[in-house]
Amino acid sequence: MSYRIERIELYVRDTPPGRMVFSLGKKGGTGDVKKEMLNPLGHVQMIVRSSSGSETFGCAGDRLSVRWLDKRAGRTKDLKRRELVALIEQAREIYLKQPQFETPFEMWRRCHPQVMAAGKKAGQEDLSSSFASALMERAVVDAVCRLHKKSVFEMVKEDKLGFRPGDVHREVANLKFTAAVANRPRTFFHIRHTVGGSDPLTIAEVPKENRIDDGLPETLEEYVKHDGVRHFKIKISGNPDRDLKRLGKIWDIVVQALEPVITLDANEAYEDLDAFATFVKRFETELIGMFQHVSYIEQPLPRRLTLDQKTEKLIRKISESKALLIDEADGTVNSYKQAHKIGYLGTSHKNCKGFFKSLLNYALVVHYASKGDATFLSGEDLQNLPVVPLHQDFATLGILNVEHCERNGHHYNHGLSMLSMKDKHNAVKHHPDMYVKRGNEWFLDVRDGIVECASLQCPGFAVHDEPDWPSMMPMQKWIQRQHPA
């Protein structure tokens, strides 16, 4: 069976201001609280026809998170958003220019390099280019899964996406990928709660008049007590004295959880690798109890320095003490392979970096592990919001069999409040295992620190119903209105 893309439309769903402002460890907010609490969601609607004459939609979506994709100084959010939308539109044109394909992977192999090249020509970060490519890629996968009336897990396990990791990485040419994937998808996940640089830790820190009082926890202390969270991701700032003081306070709270699991995220905060090595040593010495509960440290160096081979000796030395993971530096399909050679043990899965890219990295993990090397994939993505982005990312994690994942969209945003009534009705009707009503709104249902999501194993890429496109705004109209040149 072959396929043809008939049409691609781009939309944005504006979101209401969130529950609270998030800040990375290194820097606080920009000062514009209202804008910082908005998380617009870019969406792709793709119409695909099969050679048998059947036709269906495919969709994808992600938060237009320019603060993470592009951290270069001197570039306004307006400029970054305009350039990101222009790149998404270029990706759309690339996919429409060659609309005929035999398998989703073959289509991705043809189009992804073109999108990356277009981004490089436009002076964009590799992450931004991967983001634009990933939106198109997932819409293709979704549509083809629907045409076969199978879930994305079934399509991978039955080798119906045409995935050939050896075409990209020669070292895995002999890997039987379908055998490397579990017989059943993972359908429940431990939620890793992120503690941002400005997040309140205890109830006592929040004056009564400043509380949101919407039925959800507002502090780290409450998440431990009421939601049973025991996996935590803590942002660090690159200032060892400040970080160690705050880590000590956090440890006093998370130690109350049952067997706490902790990760640290520097978000590129350390410009000096020696300074980072000193921080790790001090952390181990001054907070040994907490240190022993840390699984890995994420993205210590700026992306531009991460893959420098000159850092190998010190990276390997630090990794002997605590595993290191790349995230922002994972901009291309070869990034993890390069990082692993230097001494980084892991890389992060994020659908916004690419679905097939994560499958490729999983193939590398299986290959490295077969040689006895330490290696792993993690699940990251701070504000993955319902419906399309959140559901599709959970489904990919189910294929990758990742046990716990960063999920804070329910913390920084008001549940399903950004959805139209139609989309909200469909979400709670078809996914009762995922959402619970608290007061007048529906929220992600976190119980004992876990989210159940077996209902995502439906035909397509984890999206049961076609999104309510009329409730969104065409992307070009949105960018002209919200981010005028």
C-alpha positions in Angstrom: 0.0 0.0 0.0 1.2 3.5 -0.8 0.0 6.9 0.5 -0.3 10.5 -0.6 -0.6 13.7 1.4 -3.6 15.6 0.1 -3.5 18.6 2.4 -1.8 20.1 5.4 -3.3 22.9 7.5 -1.6 24.6 10.5 -3.4 25.9 13.6 -2.7 27.4 17.0 -4.7 26.9 20.1 -4.3 29.8 22.4 -4.3 28.9 26.1 -5.5 30.9 29.1 -3.0 32.2 31.6 -1.6 29.3 33.7 -1.8 28.6 37.4 1.6 29.9 38.2 4.8 31.2 36.6 7.6 28.7 35.9 11.3 29.7 35.9 14.4 27.8 35.1 17.1 27.5 37.7 19.5 29.9 36.1 17.2 32.8 35.4 13.8 34.0 36.6 11.1 35.2 34.3 11.1 38.1 31.9 8.9 40.3 34.0 5.9 39.9 31.8 3.9 37.5 34.0 0.8 37.5 31.7 2.8 36.5 28.6 4.9 33.9 30.6 1.8 32.1 31.7 0.5 31.6 28.1 1.4 28.3 26.4 0.1 28.4 22.8 -0.1 25.0 21.2 0.8 24.6 17.5 -1.2 21.9 15.6 -0.9 20.1 12.3 -3.9 18.7 10.4 -2.9 16.4 7.6 -5.2 14.6 5.2 -3.7 11.4 3.8 -5.1 9.1 1.1 -4.1 5.5 0.6 -3.7 3.7 -2.8 -6.8 1.7 -1.9 -8.8 4.9 -1.9 -9.3 5.4 1.8 -8.7 8.8 3.3 -8.3 10.1 6.9 -6.7 12.8 9.0 -3.5 12.8 10.9 -2.6 15.3 13.6 0.3 16.4 15.8 0.8 19.2 18.3 3.3 20.8 20.6 3.7 23.9 22.7 5.5 26.6 20.8 8.2 26.8 23.4 10.7 29.2 22.0 12.3 29.9 25.4 13.6 26.3 25.4 14.3 25.8 21.7 16.3 28.9 21.2 18.1 30.5 24.1 20.4 32.8 22.1 20.7 36.2 23.7 19.4 39.4 22.1 16.5 37.7 20.3 13.0 38.6 21.4 10.2 36.1 21.9 8.3 37.7 19.1 11.2 37.2 16.7 11.7 33.6 17.8 8.0 32.8 17.4 7.9 34.3 13.9 11.0 32.4 12.8 9.7 29.1 14.3 6.3 29.5 12.5 8.2 30.3 9.3 10.2 27.1 9.8 7.0 25.0 10.4 5.6 26.5 7.2 8.7 25.5 5.3 8.4 21.9 6.7 4.8 21.9 5.5 5.9 22.9 1.9 8.7 20.2 1.9 6.2 17.5 2.8 3.7 18.8 0.2 6.3 19.0 -2.5 6.8 15.2 -2.5 3.4 14.0 -1.2 3.7 10.3 -2.4 5.3 7.8 0.0 5.5 4.1 0.7 6.0 4.1 4.5 6.1 6.9 7.1 9.8 6.2 7.8 10.7 6.5 4.1 8.9 9.8 4.0 10.7 11.0 7.1 14.1 9.9 5.7 13.4 12.0 2.6 12.0 15.1 4.2 13.7 15.4 7.6 17.2 16.3 6.1 15.5 18.9 3.9 13.8 20.5 7.0 17.1 20.5 8.9 18.9 22.1 5.9 16.2 24.7 5.6 16.6 25.5 9.3 20.4 25.8 9.0 20.1 28.1 6.0 17.7 30.3 8.0 20.2 30.4 10.9 18.0 28.4 13.2 19.0 26.1 16.1 18.9 22.4 15.3 16.3 21.9 18.0 14.0 24.4 16.3 14.4 22.5 13.0 13.8 19.2 14.6 10.7 20.6 16.2 9.2 21.7 12.8 10.1 18.3 11.3 8.6 16.4 14.2 5.2 18.0 13.8 4.9 16.8 10.2 6.4 13.4 11.0 3.9 12.6 13.7 1.0 13.7 11.6 2.1 11.3 8.9 2.4 8.4 11.4 -1.0 9.2 13.0 -2.7 9.1 9.6 -1.1 5.9 8.4 -2.0 4.2 11.8 -5.6 5.3 11.3 -5.7 3.9 7.7 -4.6 0.6 9.1 -7.0 0.9 12.1 -4.1 0.1 14.5 -2.4 1.9 17.4 1.0 3.3 17.0 2.4 0.6 19.2 0.9 -2.1 17.1 2.2 -0.5 13.9 5.8 -0.4 15.4 5.6 -4.0 16.8 4.2 -5.3 13.5 6.8 -3.4 11.5 4.2 -1.5 9.5 5.9 1.9 9.7 8.9 0.8 7.6 11.3 1.7 10.4 14.9 0.6 9.5 17.3 2.0 12.1 20.3 0.5 10.3 19.6 3.0 7.4 20.7 5.8 9.8 23.1 4.0 12.2 25.1 1.2 10.6 26.0 -0.3 14.0 22.4 -1.4 14.5 21.9 -2.8 11.0 21.5 -6.3 12.4 19.2 -5.3 15.3 15.7 -6.8 15.0 13.9 -3.8 16.3 10.5 -5.4 16.7 12.0 -8.0 19.0 13.7 -5.2 21.0 10.3 -3.7 21.8 8.2 -5.2 24.6 5.3 -7.4 23.7 2.9 -4.9 25.3 3.1 -1.2 25.6 3.6 0.4 29.0 0.3 2.0 29.9 1.1 3.6 33.3 3.8 6.0 34.3 5.3 7.5 37.4 5.0 11.2 37.2 8.3 13.1 37.8 7.4 16.4 39.4 9.6 19.3 38.4 10.7 21.8 41.0 11.3 25.0 39.2 13.6 27.8 40.4 10.8 29.8 41.8 8.4 27.1 42.9 7.2 27.2 46.5 8.4 24.3 48.6 6.1 24.3 51.6 2.6 25.5 52.4 4.1 28.0 54.9 5.8 29.8 52.0 2.5 30.7 50.3 0.4 33.4 52.1 -3.3 32.5 52.3 -4.2 35.5 50.1 -1.8 34.2 47.4 -3.1 30.7 47.2 -4.9 29.5 44.1 -7.3 27.2 45.9 -8.4 25.2 42.9 -8.2 21.8 44.4 -4.7 21.0 43.1 -1.5 21.0 45.1 0.5 24.2 44.9 3.7 23.3 46.7 6.2 20.5 46.6 5.1 19.5 50.1 1.5 19.1 48.9 2.5 17.0 45.9 4.3 14.5 48.2 1.4 14.4 50.7 -1.6 14.5 48.5 -0.6 13.1 45.1 1.9 10.5 46.4 4.6 11.8 44.0 8.0 10.1 44.6 9.9 11.0 41.4 11.3 14.6 41.3 13.2 16.7 38.8 15.0 19.7 40.4 16.2 22.7 38.4 19.7 24.0 39.4 21.1 27.4 38.5 24.8 27.1 38.0 25.4 28.9 41.4 26.7 26.0 43.7 26.1 27.9 46.9 22.5 28.8 46.1 21.8 25.4 44.6 23.1 23.4 47.5 21.2 25.5 50.0 17.9 25.0 48.0 18.7 21.3 47.4 19.0 20.8 51.2 15.6 22.3 51.8 14.1 20.2 49.0 15.6 17.0 50.4 14.0 17.7 53.8 10.6 17.4 51.9 11.2 14.7 49.3 12.8 12.3 51.8 9.3 11.9 53.2 8.2 10.2 50.0 8.4 6.5 49.6 11.9 5.6 48.1 12.3 9.0 46.3 13.9 9.1 42.9 15.6 12.4 41.9 17.1 13.9 38.8 18.8 17.3 38.4 18.5 19.6 35.4 21.0 22.4 34.8 19.4 23.6 31.6 22.8 24.5 30.1 23.7 26.6 33.2 27.4 25.7 33.6 29.6 27.5 31.1 32.7 26.1 32.9 33.0 22.3 33.1 35.5 22.5 36.0 32.9 24.5 38.0 30.3 21.8 37.3 32.7 19.1 38.4 33.3 21.0 41.6 29.5 21.3 42.2 29.1 17.5 41.8 31.9 16.9 44.3 30.4 19.3 46.8 27.0 17.9 46.3 28.3 14.4 47.1 30.2 15.6 50.1 27.6 18.0 51.6 24.3 16.2 50.8 25.4 12.6 50.6 21.9 11.2 51.4 20.2 13.2 48.6 23.1 12.5 46.2 22.6 8.8 46.5 19.0 9.2 45.4 19.9 11.1 42.2 19.6 9.0 39.1 21.3 11.5 36.7 22.1 15.1 36.0 20.7 16.6 32.8 22.4 19.0 30.4 25.0 20.7 32.5 26.8 22.5 29.7 25.5 24.8 27.0 24.5 22.9 23.8 27.3 24.5 21.9 30.0 23.0 24.2 28.4 19.7 25.0 29.7 17.6 22.1 33.2 19.0 22.3 35.6 16.0 22.3 38.0 18.0 24.5 35.6 17.5 27.4 35.7 13.7 27.3 38.2 13.1 30.1 36.4 15.2 32.7 32.9 14.1 31.5 33.9 10.5 31.9 35.3 11.2 35.4 32.1 12.9 36.5 30.0 10.1 34.9 31.7 7.6 37.2 30.2 9.6 40.1 26.8 10.5 38.6 25.3 9.6 35.2 25.0 12.6 32.8 22.2 13.1 30.2 21.9 15.4 27.2 18.7 17.3 26.3 19.1 20.6 24.6 22.3 19.3 22.9 20.3 16.5 21.3 19.5 18.5 18.1 20.3 15.9 15.4 19.9 12.2 14.8 23.7 11.8 15.6 23.8 13.8 18.8 23.3 11.0 21.2 25.9 8.8 19.4 28.4 11.6 19.7 27.6 12.3 23.3 27.9 8.7 24.3 31.4 8.5 22.8 32.4 11.4 25.1 30.9 9.9 28.2 27.3 11.0 28.5 25.3 7.9 29.4 21.8 9.0 28.4 19.6 11.2 26.2 16.1 12.4 26.6 13.0 11.4 24.7 10.7 14.3 23.7 8.3 13.9 20.8 9.0 17.5 19.9 12.6 16.4 19.0 11.2 13.6 16.8 9.4 10.3 17.1 11.7 8.4 14.8 14.7 10.0 16.4 13.6 8.6 19.8 13.2 5.1 18.2 16.7 5.5 16.7 18.1 6.4 20.1 16.3 3.4 21.6 18.0 1.2 19.0 21.3 2.7 20.0 20.5 2.1 23.7 19.8 -1.6 23.0 23.0 -1.8 21.0 25.2 -0.2 23.6 23.6 -2.3 26.4 24.3 -5.5 24.4 28.0 -4.5 24.6 27.8 -4.0 28.3 27.9 -0.2 28.2 25.9 1.9 30.6 23.2 3.7 28.6 19.6 4.9 29.0 16.7 7.0 27.7 14.7 9.3 29.9 11.3 10.9 29.5 11.4 14.7 29.7 9.0 17.5 28.6 8.0 20.0 31.2 4.7 21.4 30.0 3.3 18.8 27.7 -0.4 19.7 27.5 -3.6 17.9 26.5 -4.8 16.6 24.2 -2.6 15.9 21.2 0.9 16.7 22.6 0.3 14.9 25.9 -1.4 11.8 24.5 1.1 11.3 21.7 4.1 11.7 24.1 2.7 9.1 26.5 2.1 6.7 23.6 5.8 7.0 22.5 6.9 6.5 26.1 4.8 3.3 26.1 6.8 2.0 23.1 10.1 3.0 24.7 9.1 1.4 28.0 10.2 4.4 30.0 9.1 4.0 33.6 8.8 7.6 34.8 8.6 10.9 32.9 8.6 14.6 33.6 5.1 16.0 33.6 4.2 19.4 35.0 1.6 20.7 32.6 -1.1 19.9 35.2 0.9 22.0 37.7 1.5 25.1 35.7 -1.8 25.1 33.8 -5.6 24.8 34.6 -6.2 21.2 33.5 -8.3 21.0 30.3 -9.4 24.6 30.5 -7.6 25.5 27.2 -9.8 23.0 25.2 -13.0 23.7 23.4 -16.1 22.1 25.0 -16.1 19.5 22.2 -12.5 18.5 22.7 -12.9 18.4 26.5 -16.0 16.2 26.2 -14.2 13.8 23.9 -11.1 13.7 26.2 -13.0 12.8 29.3 -15.4 10.4 27.5 -12.7 8.3 25.8 -10.0 8.6 28.5 -11.6 8.2 31.9 -8.4 6.6 33.2 -6.5 9.8 32.6 -8.7 12.6 33.8 -10.5 13.4 37.0 -12.9 16.3 37.8 -11.9 18.6 40.6 -14.3 21.5 41.2 -15.5 22.8 37.8 -12.5 21.5 35.8 -10.9 18.3 34.6 -7.3 17.6 35.4 -4.7 14.9 34.8 -5.5 12.2 37.3 -2.3 11.6 39.4 -2.8 8.9 42.0 0.0 7.6 44.2 2.3 9.4 41.8 1.1 7.5 38.8 -1.0 8.2 35.7 -2.9 5.3 34.0 -3.4 5.7 30.3 -4.3 2.4 28.7 -7.1 4.2 26.8 -4.4 5.7 24.5 -4.0 2.3 22.8 -6.5 3.2 20.1 -6.3 3.4 16.3 -3.9 6.2 15.4 -1.2 8.0 17.3 -3.0 8.0 20.7 -5.6 10.6 19.6 -9.1 9.1 19.7 -11.1 11.9 18.0 -10.2 14.5 15.4 -9.3 17.8 17.1 -11.9 20.6 17.0 -10.1 22.6 14.3 -12.7 25.4 14.1 -12.0 26.2 17.7 -8.4 27.0 16.8 -6.9 29.8 14.7 -4.9 29.4 11.5 -1.3 29.6 12.4 -0.4 32.4 10.0 -3.3 34.5 11.2 -2.3 33.8 14.8 1.4 34.8 14.3 0.4 38.1 12.6 -1.9 38.9 15.4 0.1 37.8 18.4 3.7 38.4 17.2 3.6 41.2 14.5 6.8 42.1 12.8 
